[in-house]
């Protein structure tokens, strides 16, 4: 049986960033899956309330929570 989760993950990764985890697009979405500030706040990588500044919040290391050892956009 085919592993559909892996297939979907791979397809999404390729679609969003061509597999490049360091990619940041023109409007500030970052990473392999192109997450913005709101998504990163929801999943705990950005501090509560920091996404109000939009994706520019990703540029300020003080907005990052340190979850998973990630404390900056570059580390994400």
PyMOL Python script that loads the backbone (N, CA, C, O; Angstrom):
from pymol import cmd

cmd.read_pdbstr("""\
ATOM      1  N   UNK A   1       0.844  -1.189   0.000  1.00  0.00           N
ATOM      2  CA  UNK A   1       0.000   0.000   0.000  1.00  0.00           C
ATOM      3  C   UNK A   1       0.888   1.251   0.000  1.00  0.00           C
ATOM      4  O   UNK A   1       1.889   1.312   0.715  1.00  0.00           O
ATOM      5  N   UNK A   2       0.520   2.216  -0.786  1.00  0.00           N
ATOM      6  CA  UNK A   2       1.281   3.456  -0.917  1.00  0.00           C
ATOM      7  C   UNK A   2       1.123   4.319   0.331  1.00  0.00           C
ATOM      8  O   UNK A   2       0.043   4.375   0.920  1.00  0.00           O
ATOM      9  N   UNK A   3       2.197   4.987   0.731  1.00  0.00           N
ATOM     10  CA  UNK A   3       2.156   5.892   1.875  1.00  0.00           C
ATOM     11  C   UNK A   3       1.683   7.257   1.382  1.00  0.00           C
ATOM     12  O   UNK A   3       2.489   8.069   0.927  1.00  0.00           O
ATOM     13  N   UNK A   4       0.373   7.510   1.472  1.00  0.00           N
ATOM     14  CA  UNK A   4      -0.201   8.746   0.947  1.00  0.00           C
ATOM     15  C   UNK A   4       0.245   9.983   1.719  1.00  0.00           C
ATOM     16  O   UNK A   4       0.355  11.062   1.137  1.00  0.00           O
ATOM     17  N   UNK A   5       0.504   9.846   3.017  1.00  0.00           N
ATOM     18  CA  UNK A   5       0.956  11.000   3.804  1.00  0.00           C
ATOM     19  C   UNK A   5       2.299  11.497   3.280  1.00  0.00           C
ATOM     20  O   UNK A   5       2.497  12.700   3.112  1.00  0.00           O
ATOM     21  N   UNK A   6       3.212  10.581   3.024  1.00  0.00           N
ATOM     22  CA  UNK A   6       4.523  10.976   2.499  1.00  0.00           C
ATOM     23  C   UNK A   6       4.373  11.584   1.111  1.00  0.00           C
ATOM     24  O   UNK A   6       5.053  12.557   0.786  1.00  0.00           O
ATOM     25  N   UNK A   7       3.499  11.028   0.299  1.00  0.00           N
ATOM     26  CA  UNK A   7       3.288  11.545  -1.048  1.00  0.00           C
ATOM     27  C   UNK A   7       2.729  12.961  -1.000  1.00  0.00           C
ATOM     28  O   UNK A   7       3.196  13.834  -1.731  1.00  0.00           O
ATOM     29  N   UNK A   8       1.739  13.196  -0.153  1.00  0.00           N
ATOM     30  CA  UNK A   8       1.157  14.530  -0.015  1.00  0.00           C
ATOM     31  C   UNK A   8       2.188  15.515   0.515  1.00  0.00           C
ATOM     32  O   UNK A   8       2.298  16.634   0.013  1.00  0.00           O
ATOM     33  N   UNK A   9       2.941  15.106   1.524  1.00  0.00           N
ATOM     34  CA  UNK A   9       3.973  15.980   2.094  1.00  0.00           C
ATOM     35  C   UNK A   9       4.999  16.355   1.023  1.00  0.00           C
ATOM     36  O   UNK A   9       5.359  17.525   0.889  1.00  0.00           O
ATOM     37  N   UNK A  10       5.456  15.390   0.282  1.00  0.00           N
ATOM     38  CA  UNK A  10       6.454  15.655  -0.764  1.00  0.00           C
ATOM     39  C   UNK A  10       5.902  16.561  -1.853  1.00  0.00           C
ATOM     40  O   UNK A  10       6.593  17.460  -2.333  1.00  0.00           O
ATOM     41  N   UNK A  11       4.643  16.320  -2.244  1.00  0.00           N
ATOM     42  CA  UNK A  11       4.027  17.153  -3.282  1.00  0.00           C
ATOM     43  C   UNK A  11       3.863  18.589  -2.801  1.00  0.00           C
ATOM     44  O   UNK A  11       4.116  19.532  -3.551  1.00  0.00           O
ATOM     45  N   UNK A  12       3.440  18.755  -1.556  1.00  0.00           N
ATOM     46  CA  UNK A  12       3.260  20.093  -0.990  1.00  0.00           C
ATOM     47  C   UNK A  12       4.596  20.813  -0.863  1.00  0.00           C
ATOM     48  O   UNK A  12       4.703  21.993  -1.198  1.00  0.00           O
ATOM     49  N   UNK A  13       5.602  20.115  -0.385  1.00  0.00           N
ATOM     50  CA  UNK A  13       6.940  20.695  -0.261  1.00  0.00           C
ATOM     51  C   UNK A  13       7.453  21.160  -1.617  1.00  0.00           C
ATOM     52  O   UNK A  13       7.997  22.259  -1.730  1.00  0.00           O
ATOM     53  N   UNK A  14       7.285  20.334  -2.650  1.00  0.00           N
ATOM     54  CA  UNK A  14       7.752  20.720  -3.973  1.00  0.00           C
ATOM     55  C   UNK A  14       6.962  21.904  -4.510  1.00  0.00           C
ATOM     56  O   UNK A  14       7.535  22.814  -5.110  1.00  0.00           O
ATOM     57  N   UNK A  15       5.645  21.900  -4.299  1.00  0.00           N
ATOM     58  CA  UNK A  15       4.780  22.970  -4.814  1.00  0.00           C
ATOM     59  C   UNK A  15       5.095  24.313  -4.151  1.00  0.00           C
ATOM     60  O   UNK A  15       5.134  25.346  -4.819  1.00  0.00           O
ATOM     61  N   UNK A  16       5.314  24.294  -2.857  1.00  0.00           N
ATOM     62  CA  UNK A  16       5.515  25.537  -2.110  1.00  0.00           C
ATOM     63  C   UNK A  16       6.912  26.121  -2.277  1.00  0.00           C
ATOM     64  O   UNK A  16       7.063  27.339  -2.367  1.00  0.00           O
ATOM     65  N   UNK A  17       7.938  25.270  -2.321  1.00  0.00           N
ATOM     66  CA  UNK A  17       9.304  25.812  -2.304  1.00  0.00           C
ATOM     67  C   UNK A  17      10.294  25.063  -3.184  1.00  0.00           C
ATOM     68  O   UNK A  17      11.496  25.319  -3.113  1.00  0.00           O
ATOM     69  N   UNK A  18       9.819  24.161  -3.994  1.00  0.00           N
ATOM     70  CA  UNK A  18      10.692  23.289  -4.793  1.00  0.00           C
ATOM     71  C   UNK A  18      11.645  22.505  -3.896  1.00  0.00           C
ATOM     72  O   UNK A  18      12.740  22.131  -4.314  1.00  0.00           O
ATOM     73  N   UNK A  19      11.214  22.263  -2.660  1.00  0.00           N
ATOM     74  CA  UNK A  19      12.018  21.489  -1.715  1.00  0.00           C
ATOM     75  C   UNK A  19      13.097  22.282  -1.007  1.00  0.00           C
ATOM     76  O   UNK A  19      13.954  21.700  -0.341  1.00  0.00           O
ATOM     77  N   UNK A  20      13.073  23.593  -1.138  1.00  0.00           N
ATOM     78  CA  UNK A  20      14.106  24.465  -0.559  1.00  0.00           C
ATOM     79  C   UNK A  20      13.623  25.022   0.786  1.00  0.00           C
ATOM     80  O   UNK A  20      12.813  25.947   0.824  1.00  0.00           O
ATOM     81  N   UNK A  21      14.124  24.456   1.881  1.00  0.00           N
ATOM     82  CA  UNK A  21      13.702  24.874   3.220  1.00  0.00           C
ATOM     83  C   UNK A  21      14.167  26.288   3.574  1.00  0.00           C
ATOM     84  O   UNK A  21      13.649  26.883   4.519  1.00  0.00           O
ATOM     85  N   UNK A  22      15.126  26.829   2.840  1.00  0.00           N
ATOM     86  CA  UNK A  22      15.602  28.193   3.127  1.00  0.00           C
ATOM     87  C   UNK A  22      14.843  29.252   2.327  1.00  0.00           C
ATOM     88  O   UNK A  22      15.144  30.441   2.441  1.00  0.00           O
ATOM     89  N   UNK A  23      13.895  28.852   1.548  1.00  0.00           N
ATOM     90  CA  UNK A  23      13.145  29.768   0.669  1.00  0.00           C
ATOM     91  C   UNK A  23      12.287  30.745   1.478  1.00  0.00           C
ATOM     92  O   UNK A  23      11.609  30.358   2.430  1.00  0.00           O
ATOM     93  N   UNK A  24      12.331  32.016   1.076  1.00  0.00           N
ATOM     94  CA  UNK A  24      11.444  33.065   1.580  1.00  0.00           C
ATOM     95  C   UNK A  24      10.882  33.746   0.344  1.00  0.00           C
ATOM     96  O   UNK A  24      11.640  34.227  -0.498  1.00  0.00           O
ATOM     97  N   UNK A  25       9.549  33.792   0.225  1.00  0.00           N
ATOM     98  CA  UNK A  25       8.982  34.389  -0.987  1.00  0.00           C
ATOM     99  C   UNK A  25       8.880  35.912  -0.866  1.00  0.00           C
ATOM    100  O   UNK A  25       9.266  36.494   0.148  1.00  0.00           O
ATOM    101  N   UNK A  26       8.360  36.536  -1.904  1.00  0.00           N
ATOM    102  CA  UNK A  26       8.308  38.004  -1.973  1.00  0.00           C
ATOM    103  C   UNK A  26       7.451  38.652  -0.896  1.00  0.00           C
ATOM    104  O   UNK A  26       7.645  39.826  -0.580  1.00  0.00           O
ATOM    105  N   UNK A  27       6.510  37.914  -0.329  1.00  0.00           N
ATOM    106  CA  UNK A  27       5.653  38.509   0.706  1.00  0.00           C
ATOM    107  C   UNK A  27       5.958  37.972   2.094  1.00  0.00           C
ATOM    108  O   UNK A  27       5.172  38.155   3.023  1.00  0.00           O
ATOM    109  N   UNK A  28       7.111  37.303   2.235  1.00  0.00           N
ATOM    110  CA  UNK A  28       7.622  36.952   3.546  1.00  0.00           C
ATOM    111  C   UNK A  28       7.273  35.581   4.087  1.00  0.00           C
ATOM    112  O   UNK A  28       7.598  35.282   5.236  1.00  0.00           O
ATOM    113  N   UNK A  29       6.618  34.732   3.294  1.00  0.00           N
ATOM    114  CA  UNK A  29       6.357  33.372   3.755  1.00  0.00           C
ATOM    115  C   UNK A  29       7.663  32.589   3.685  1.00  0.00           C
ATOM    116  O   UNK A  29       8.420  32.711   2.722  1.00  0.00           O
ATOM    117  N   UNK A  30       7.921  31.778   4.720  1.00  0.00           N
ATOM    118  CA  UNK A  30       9.242  31.180   4.856  1.00  0.00           C
ATOM    119  C   UNK A  30       9.207  29.665   4.999  1.00  0.00           C
ATOM    120  O   UNK A  30       8.223  29.080   5.451  1.00  0.00           O
ATOM    121  N   UNK A  31      10.310  29.056   4.598  1.00  0.00           N
ATOM    122  CA  UNK A  31      10.518  27.636   4.810  1.00  0.00           C
ATOM    123  C   UNK A  31      10.010  26.774   3.676  1.00  0.00           C
ATOM    124  O   UNK A  31       9.448  27.268   2.699  1.00  0.00           O
ATOM    125  N   UNK A  32      10.214  25.499   3.821  1.00  0.00           N
ATOM    126  CA  UNK A  32       9.825  24.547   2.806  1.00  0.00           C
ATOM    127  C   UNK A  32       8.340  24.556   2.512  1.00  0.00           C
ATOM    128  O   UNK A  32       7.926  24.341   1.373  1.00  0.00           O
ATOM    129  N   UNK A  33       7.536  24.804   3.534  1.00  0.00           N
ATOM    130  CA  UNK A  33       6.092  24.792   3.371  1.00  0.00           C
ATOM    131  C   UNK A  33       5.492  26.191   3.354  1.00  0.00           C
ATOM    132  O   UNK A  33       4.271  26.349   3.371  1.00  0.00           O
ATOM    133  N   UNK A  34       6.356  27.212   3.321  1.00  0.00           N
ATOM    134  CA  UNK A  34       5.944  28.607   3.165  1.00  0.00           C
ATOM    135  C   UNK A  34       4.925  29.047   4.217  1.00  0.00           C
ATOM    136  O   UNK A  34       3.808  29.443   3.887  1.00  0.00           O
ATOM    137  N   UNK A  35       5.325  28.973   5.484  1.00  0.00           N
ATOM    138  CA  UNK A  35       4.484  29.429   6.588  1.00  0.00           C
ATOM    139  C   UNK A  35       4.644  30.920   6.797  1.00  0.00           C
ATOM    140  O   UNK A  35       5.743  31.463   6.678  1.00  0.00           O
ATOM    141  N   UNK A  36       3.543  31.575   7.107  1.00  0.00           N
ATOM    142  CA  UNK A  36       3.545  32.985   7.453  1.00  0.00           C
ATOM    143  C   UNK A  36       3.481  33.154   8.965  1.00  0.00           C
ATOM    144  O   UNK A  36       3.435  32.177   9.711  1.00  0.00           O
ATOM    145  N   UNK A  37       3.479  34.404   9.401  1.00  0.00           N
ATOM    146  CA  UNK A  37       3.499  34.719  10.833  1.00  0.00           C
ATOM    147  C   UNK A  37       2.305  34.131  11.575  1.00  0.00           C
ATOM    148  O   UNK A  37       2.471  33.587  12.666  1.00  0.00           O
ATOM    149  N   UNK A  38       1.111  34.227  11.009  1.00  0.00           N
ATOM    150  CA  UNK A  38      -0.063  33.706  11.710  1.00  0.00           C
ATOM    151  C   UNK A  38       0.029  32.206  11.935  1.00  0.00           C
ATOM    152  O   UNK A  38      -0.267  31.728  13.030  1.00  0.00           O
ATOM    153  N   UNK A  39       0.430  31.463  10.929  1.00  0.00           N
ATOM    154  CA  UNK A  39       0.567  30.013  11.074  1.00  0.00           C
ATOM    155  C   UNK A  39       1.647  29.666  12.092  1.00  0.00           C
ATOM    156  O   UNK A  39       1.467  28.765  12.911  1.00  0.00           O
ATOM    157  N   UNK A  40       2.767  30.380  12.041  1.00  0.00           N
ATOM    158  CA  UNK A  40       3.851  30.101  12.981  1.00  0.00           C
ATOM    159  C   UNK A  40       3.467  30.453  14.415  1.00  0.00           C
ATOM    160  O   UNK A  40       3.917  29.797  15.354  1.00  0.00           O
ATOM    161  N   UNK A  41       2.647  31.472  14.591  1.00  0.00           N
ATOM    162  CA  UNK A  41       2.148  31.802  15.927  1.00  0.00           C
ATOM    163  C   UNK A  41       1.184  30.710  16.406  1.00  0.00           C
ATOM    164  O   UNK A  41       1.244  30.292  17.562  1.00  0.00           O
ATOM    165  N   UNK A  42       0.313  30.259  15.533  1.00  0.00           N
ATOM    166  CA  UNK A  42      -0.663  29.228  15.888  1.00  0.00           C
ATOM    167  C   UNK A  42       0.010  27.941  16.339  1.00  0.00           C
ATOM    168  O   UNK A  42      -0.465  27.291  17.271  1.00  0.00           O
ATOM    169  N   UNK A  43       1.100  27.567  15.699  1.00  0.00           N
ATOM    170  CA  UNK A  43       1.765  26.314  16.063  1.00  0.00           C
ATOM    171  C   UNK A  43       2.889  26.505  17.082  1.00  0.00           C
ATOM    172  O   UNK A  43       3.627  25.567  17.384  1.00  0.00           O
ATOM    173  N   UNK A  44       3.014  27.735  17.613  1.00  0.00           N
ATOM    174  CA  UNK A  44       3.900  27.959  18.749  1.00  0.00           C
ATOM    175  C   UNK A  44       5.323  28.383  18.468  1.00  0.00           C
ATOM    176  O   UNK A  44       6.144  28.416  19.385  1.00  0.00           O
ATOM    177  N   UNK A  45       5.639  28.708  17.232  1.00  0.00           N
ATOM    178  CA  UNK A  45       7.007  29.154  16.923  1.00  0.00           C
ATOM    179  C   UNK A  45       7.191  30.653  17.122  1.00  0.00           C
ATOM    180  O   UNK A  45       8.296  31.109  17.417  1.00  0.00           O
ATOM    181  N   UNK A  46       6.112  31.425  16.963  1.00  0.00           N
ATOM    182  CA  UNK A  46       6.146  32.863  17.240  1.00  0.00           C
ATOM    183  C   UNK A  46       5.320  33.133  18.491  1.00  0.00           C
ATOM    184  O   UNK A  46       4.326  32.455  18.751  1.00  0.00           O
ATOM    185  N   UNK A  47       5.740  34.123  19.254  1.00  0.00           N
ATOM    186  CA  UNK A  47       5.033  34.499  20.472  1.00  0.00           C
ATOM    187  C   UNK A  47       3.641  35.026  20.161  1.00  0.00           C
ATOM    188  O   UNK A  47       3.417  35.635  19.115  1.00  0.00           O
ATOM    189  N   UNK A  48       2.713  34.789  21.073  1.00  0.00           N
ATOM    190  CA  UNK A  48       1.338  35.253  20.925  1.00  0.00           C
ATOM    191  C   UNK A  48       1.317  36.758  20.692  1.00  0.00           C
ATOM    192  O   UNK A  48       1.991  37.513  21.393  1.00  0.00           O
ATOM    193  N   UNK A  49       0.547  37.183  19.715  1.00  0.00           N
ATOM    194  CA  UNK A  49       0.395  38.592  19.401  1.00  0.00           C
ATOM    195  C   UNK A  49       1.408  39.145  18.427  1.00  0.00           C
ATOM    196  O   UNK A  49       1.216  40.241  17.901  1.00  0.00           O
ATOM    197  N   UNK A  50       2.476  38.425  18.173  1.00  0.00           N
ATOM    198  CA  UNK A  50       3.524  38.958  17.297  1.00  0.00           C
ATOM    199  C   UNK A  50       3.115  38.959  15.828  1.00  0.00           C
ATOM    200  O   UNK A  50       3.675  39.722  15.040  1.00  0.00           O
ATOM    201  N   UNK A  51       2.156  38.125  15.444  1.00  0.00           N
ATOM    202  CA  UNK A  51       1.773  38.062  14.034  1.00  0.00           C
ATOM    203  C   UNK A  51       0.977  39.290  13.594  1.00  0.00           C
ATOM    204  O   UNK A  51       0.720  39.465  12.403  1.00  0.00           O
ATOM    205  N   UNK A  52       0.585  40.142  14.548  1.00  0.00           N
ATOM    206  CA  UNK A  52      -0.118  41.376  14.200  1.00  0.00           C
ATOM    207  C   UNK A  52       0.710  42.287  13.316  1.00  0.00           C
ATOM    208  O   UNK A  52       0.165  43.141  12.618  1.00  0.00           O
ATOM    209  N   UNK A  53       2.009  42.114  13.339  1.00  0.00           N
ATOM    210  CA  UNK A  53       2.916  42.900  12.503  1.00  0.00           C
ATOM    211  C   UNK A  53       3.044  42.302  11.105  1.00  0.00           C
ATOM    212  O   UNK A  53       3.810  42.808  10.285  1.00  0.00           O
ATOM    213  N   UNK A  54       2.307  41.238  10.827  1.00  0.00           N
ATOM    214  CA  UNK A  54       2.410  40.576   9.536  1.00  0.00           C
ATOM    215  C   UNK A  54       3.676  39.737   9.451  1.00  0.00           C
ATOM    216  O   UNK A  54       4.309  39.443  10.465  1.00  0.00           O
ATOM    217  N   UNK A  55       4.032  39.360   8.251  1.00  0.00           N
ATOM    218  CA  UNK A  55       5.192  38.489   8.067  1.00  0.00           C
ATOM    219  C   UNK A  55       6.516  39.152   8.414  1.00  0.00           C
ATOM    220  O   UNK A  55       7.531  38.467   8.539  1.00  0.00           O
ATOM    221  N   UNK A  56       6.526  40.475   8.573  1.00  0.00           N
ATOM    222  CA  UNK A  56       7.758  41.137   9.014  1.00  0.00           C
ATOM    223  C   UNK A  56       8.115  40.700  10.443  1.00  0.00           C
ATOM    224  O   UNK A  56       9.255  40.868  10.876  1.00  0.00           O
ATOM    225  N   UNK A  57       7.150  40.146  11.165  1.00  0.00           N
ATOM    226  CA  UNK A  57       7.416  39.640  12.515  1.00  0.00           C
ATOM    227  C   UNK A  57       8.468  38.537  12.501  1.00  0.00           C
ATOM    228  O   UNK A  57       9.161  38.325  13.496  1.00  0.00           O
ATOM    229  N   UNK A  58       8.589  37.839  11.384  1.00  0.00           N
ATOM    230  CA  UNK A  58       9.568  36.766  11.277  1.00  0.00           C
ATOM    231  C   UNK A  58      10.996  37.293  11.316  1.00  0.00           C
ATOM    232  O   UNK A  58      11.922  36.552  11.647  1.00  0.00           O
ATOM    233  N   UNK A  59      11.183  38.563  10.981  1.00  0.00           N
ATOM    234  CA  UNK A  59      12.520  39.158  10.931  1.00  0.00           C
ATOM    235  C   UNK A  59      13.077  39.534  12.298  1.00  0.00           C
ATOM    236  O   UNK A  59      14.279  39.771  12.424  1.00  0.00           O
ATOM    237  N   UNK A  60      12.230  39.594  13.323  1.00  0.00           N
ATOM    238  CA  UNK A  60      12.652  40.007  14.661  1.00  0.00           C
ATOM    239  C   UNK A  60      12.852  38.778  15.549  1.00  0.00           C
ATOM    240  O   UNK A  60      11.874  38.140  15.940  1.00  0.00           O
ATOM    241  N   UNK A  61      14.110  38.434  15.874  1.00  0.00           N
ATOM    242  CA  UNK A  61      14.369  37.250  16.692  1.00  0.00           C
ATOM    243  C   UNK A  61      13.648  37.262  18.047  1.00  0.00           C
ATOM    244  O   UNK A  61      13.411  36.201  18.624  1.00  0.00           O
ATOM    245  N   UNK A  62      13.301  38.438  18.555  1.00  0.00           N
ATOM    246  CA  UNK A  62      12.620  38.484  19.854  1.00  0.00           C
ATOM    247  C   UNK A  62      11.179  37.975  19.757  1.00  0.00           C
ATOM    248  O   UNK A  62      10.549  37.722  20.784  1.00  0.00           O
ATOM    249  N   UNK A  63      10.650  37.821  18.545  1.00  0.00           N
ATOM    250  CA  UNK A  63       9.296  37.290  18.366  1.00  0.00           C
ATOM    251  C   UNK A  63       9.241  35.769  18.398  1.00  0.00           C
ATOM    252  O   UNK A  63       8.164  35.194  18.554  1.00  0.00           O
ATOM    253  N   UNK A  64      10.368  35.120  18.254  1.00  0.00           N
ATOM    254  CA  UNK A  64      10.401  33.663  18.199  1.00  0.00           C
ATOM    255  C   UNK A  64      10.416  33.069  19.606  1.00  0.00           C
ATOM    256  O   UNK A  64      11.027  33.633  20.515  1.00  0.00           O
ATOM    257  N   UNK A  65       9.745  31.933  19.783  1.00  0.00           N
ATOM    258  CA  UNK A  65       9.637  31.306  21.106  1.00  0.00           C
ATOM    259  C   UNK A  65      10.808  30.395  21.450  1.00  0.00           C
ATOM    260  O   UNK A  65      11.048  30.109  22.623  1.00  0.00           O
ATOM    261  N   UNK A  66      11.531  29.942  20.448  1.00  0.00           N
ATOM    262  CA  UNK A  66      12.600  28.973  20.684  1.00  0.00           C
ATOM    263  C   UNK A  66      12.129  27.534  20.582  1.00  0.00           C
ATOM    264  O   UNK A  66      12.916  26.611  20.794  1.00  0.00           O
ATOM    265  N   UNK A  67      10.856  27.326  20.260  1.00  0.00           N
ATOM    266  CA  UNK A  67      10.303  25.978  20.131  1.00  0.00           C
ATOM    267  C   UNK A  67      11.136  25.167  19.150  1.00  0.00           C
ATOM    268  O   UNK A  67      11.464  25.633  18.059  1.00  0.00           O
ATOM    269  N   UNK A  68      11.465  23.969  19.547  1.00  0.00           N
ATOM    270  CA  UNK A  68      12.248  23.085  18.683  1.00  0.00           C
ATOM    271  C   UNK A  68      13.635  23.608  18.378  1.00  0.00           C
ATOM    272  O   UNK A  68      14.269  23.170  17.417  1.00  0.00           O
ATOM    273  N   UNK A  69      14.117  24.549  19.193  1.00  0.00           N
ATOM    274  CA  UNK A  69      15.439  25.127  18.970  1.00  0.00           C
ATOM    275  C   UNK A  69      15.466  26.197  17.889  1.00  0.00           C
ATOM    276  O   UNK A  69      16.540  26.611  17.451  1.00  0.00           O
ATOM    277  N   UNK A  70      14.287  26.650  17.455  1.00  0.00           N
ATOM    278  CA  UNK A  70      14.197  27.647  16.391  1.00  0.00           C
ATOM    279  C   UNK A  70      13.981  29.024  17.006  1.00  0.00           C
ATOM    280  O   UNK A  70      12.951  29.275  17.631  1.00  0.00           O
ATOM    281  N   UNK A  71      14.952  29.915  16.827  1.00  0.00           N
ATOM    282  CA  UNK A  71      14.886  31.252  17.424  1.00  0.00           C
ATOM    283  C   UNK A  71      15.017  32.372  16.411  1.00  0.00           C
ATOM    284  O   UNK A  71      15.231  33.526  16.786  1.00  0.00           O
ATOM    285  N   UNK A  72      14.892  32.046  15.123  1.00  0.00           N
ATOM    286  CA  UNK A  72      14.974  33.079  14.082  1.00  0.00           C
ATOM    287  C   UNK A  72      14.430  32.516  12.765  1.00  0.00           C
ATOM    288  O   UNK A  72      14.279  31.306  12.598  1.00  0.00           O
ATOM    289  N   UNK A  73      14.148  33.421  11.853  1.00  0.00           N
ATOM    290  CA  UNK A  73      13.686  33.015  10.527  1.00  0.00           C
ATOM    291  C   UNK A  73      14.727  32.153   9.843  1.00  0.00           C
ATOM    292  O   UNK A  73      14.378  31.183   9.170  1.00  0.00           O
ATOM    293  N   UNK A  74      15.993  32.487   9.999  1.00  0.00           N
ATOM    294  CA  UNK A  74      17.065  31.737   9.362  1.00  0.00           C
ATOM    295  C   UNK A  74      17.119  30.295   9.891  1.00  0.00           C
ATOM    296  O   UNK A  74      17.363  29.357   9.131  1.00  0.00           O
ATOM    297  N   UNK A  75      16.890  30.131  11.191  1.00  0.00           N
ATOM    298  CA  UNK A  75      16.907  28.785  11.769  1.00  0.00           C
ATOM    299  C   UNK A  75      15.679  27.987  11.350  1.00  0.00           C
ATOM    300  O   UNK A  75      15.743  26.767  11.203  1.00  0.00           O
ATOM    301  N   UNK A  76      14.550  28.689  11.156  1.00  0.00           N
ATOM    302  CA  UNK A  76      13.336  28.010  10.734  1.00  0.00           C
ATOM    303  C   UNK A  76      13.531  27.412   9.352  1.00  0.00           C
ATOM    304  O   UNK A  76      12.615  26.791   8.812  1.00  0.00           O
TER     305      UNK A  76
END
""", "prot")
cmd.dss("prot")
cmd.show_as("cartoon", "prot")
cmd.util.cbc("prot")
cmd.orient("prot")
